[in-house]
Each structure stands twice: as structure tokens, then as C-alpha cells.
Amino acid sequence: MTGPALSIHEVSKTFANGVRALDGVSLTVERGERIAILGRSGSGKSTLLRLVNGLERPTSGLVSVNGTHVTAQNARSIRRQVGMVFQQFNLVPSLSVTANVLCGRLAYRTWLTSLLFVFPESDHELAARAIDDVGLNGRNWDRVDRLSGGQQQRVAIARTLVQEASIILADEPVASLDPAISEEILSLLCEQAVRRSATLVMNLHQVDLACKYADRIVGLRMGKVVFDMPASELGKAETALLYDS
């Protein structure tokens, strides 16, 4: 593949209740980049990621993934290329670790096999490797509601890994975790993204974690990009643009 991993051009999003979540956002993300998006709650961070993986449609503007415009018609195929890690894990509590991880292969199965939750041996092998990669070997058949928050987020990351996605989106992936576990999860995300040559885009609140784990930082405020710069250059003036009233 050639060209950028993500291209977002003059994208705006206004919801049915009149809330304008994004206002003319333009952003290009090159392959293999690690980007952190910073901003207050309500700044538009989550909406932006949901537009990238096709869960929402822009009111205006264009979103392209690997050179293909995201539309309602191709959203399923786009989701094969874009993995998503959520703040609240989005797991099925009563299912095992393996069953939850296998959900990452549903986009590759037919409608009938997805409905029946039937997977070939190759998918089970992928799931086992992903579970090992996130440090949960031996917990494969445990119910996920018996795991800690950090372990559940590891399951969610493994589910993304079996998608074999070229882009990983992480929407506040450590907001529900304590500081020590947060560092472990972000380190794991970055390690696996590098290992798979995947592009990583993370929504974060914590400036220190963004600077430590991202190469580039984008600041969003009230649906607009207010800065876009290397993480090493982020200073107090930039963070004041986001968090000072």
C-alpha cells in the first residue's frame, strides 16, 4: 500500500440534537506513526475515531483509510483494516477470553458462520497467539468478568490483534485503570503496533503519557485542531490551549 494510513479532510460532524462535535478537522497520519490526540471530554476525540472506523458518518468532509473513502457501503470492509480498543473494554462478560478474542475475526467470516459463531482452526491459532502476546497465556478459557480491569483491556487488545488490522485506534484505553496498569497497557499497545508495523492513534487525557508513548500529538478543543506537533516539542503553551478556560 502507498500513501498515508489515514486522511481526514475538512471533516465536520453535527449530531441530530444540534451538538457540533467536529468543525473542519483535517489530519494526515502516515503509516507506522504513533499519534496521541489530547483534549478535554467533549472536545471531539471519540467522535473522530468513530468516523475513522465507520461507526459514525461525517456531516461534511472526507475520511479515507488506506486510500479508500469510508462510506456506509464499505464500513464492514474498512473495519477489517481498523482495530478499536475502547475505554470500557466492550467485551462480553459471560464469555471466555478466547471467545472474546475470536470476535475480532467476525468481519472475515460469512454472515452465517458469524451468526453461529463458528471459526476455523486457523482463527483459533491466531487467537491463542494473540492471547500469549498480551501476557494472558493460561487464562484462555477464563470468563472475562473474572479478570481485573487491566487484564480485560489486554483481552480487548488481543481481539484487535487477531483482526490483523493495519491501523489500531485506542479511545481512552487507560481512563479506567490505575497509573501503574496504565503504563503497562500503553507500553503493550505500542510494542504490538511496532511489531506488526501498524499505525496507532490514541485518545488520551494524560499529557505525560501522551509525550512518553506517542511520536506526535494533536490537540483538539471544541471540535477544532489547535495544534499538531512532535511530542518532544509539546510545552506548557500548547497544553494551556487545551485545558485553560
Secondary structure by P-SEA (a helix, b strand, c coil): cccccbbbcbbbbbcccccccccbbbbbbcccbbbbbbbccccaaaaaaaaaaccccccbbbbbcccccccccaaaaaaaabbbbcccccccccccaaaaaaccccccccaaaaaaccccaaaaaaaaaaaaaaccccccccccccccaaaaaaaaaaaaaaacccbbbbccccccccaaaaaaaaaaaaaaaaaacbbbbbbcccaaaaaacccbbbbbcccccccccccccccaaaaaacccc
